[in-house]
């Protein structure tokens, strides 16, 4: 098998996605903090037409996603007073 044939075997037609692997939904806006898509958009992404995905991707830069700090985690635990 030539290297060109080998590349064809491993090439995949991936669906274009704005995912940044920061998958956390803001409770107020209900948008992903990483990509700014809604839960419904994320869930339907694989079945959307290419045109529908392009429309959503064009809107993403205008969406307001919370950039505030997380409310929990280690810092919050350290601030708590022991019982």
NORHU-V218530 format. One record per pair of residues at least 12 apart in sequence whose C-alpha atoms are under 10 Angstrom apart, sorted by the first residue. I is the first residue (numbers start at 0). J is the second residue. If there is no record, write none. Layout:
<<I;J> <I;J>>
//
This chain:
<<13;45> <14;44> <14;45> <14;46> <14;47> <14;48> <14;49> <14;52> <15;44> <15;45> <15;49> <15;52> <15;53> <15;56> <16;34> <16;41> <16;44> <16;45> <16;52> <16;53> <16;56> <17;33> <17;34> <17;35> <17;36> <17;41> <17;52> <17;55> <17;56> <17;59> <18;31> <18;33> <18;34> <18;35> <18;36> <18;41> <19;31> <19;32> <19;33> <19;34> <19;35> <20;32> <20;33> <20;34> <21;33> <21;34> <22;34> <22;35> <23;35> <24;36> <24;37> <24;38> <24;64> <24;65> <25;37> <25;64> <25;65> <25;66> <25;67> <25;69> <26;65> <27;64> <27;65> <28;62> <28;63> <28;64> <28;65> <29;64> <29;65> <30;62> <30;63> <30;64> <30;65> <31;64> <31;65> <32;63> <32;64> <32;65> <32;66> <33;64> <34;56> <34;59> <34;60> <34;62> <34;64> <35;55> <35;56> <35;58> <35;59> <35;60> <35;61> <35;62> <35;63> <35;64> <35;65> <36;55> <36;56> <36;58> <36;59> <36;62> <36;64> <40;52> <40;55>>
//
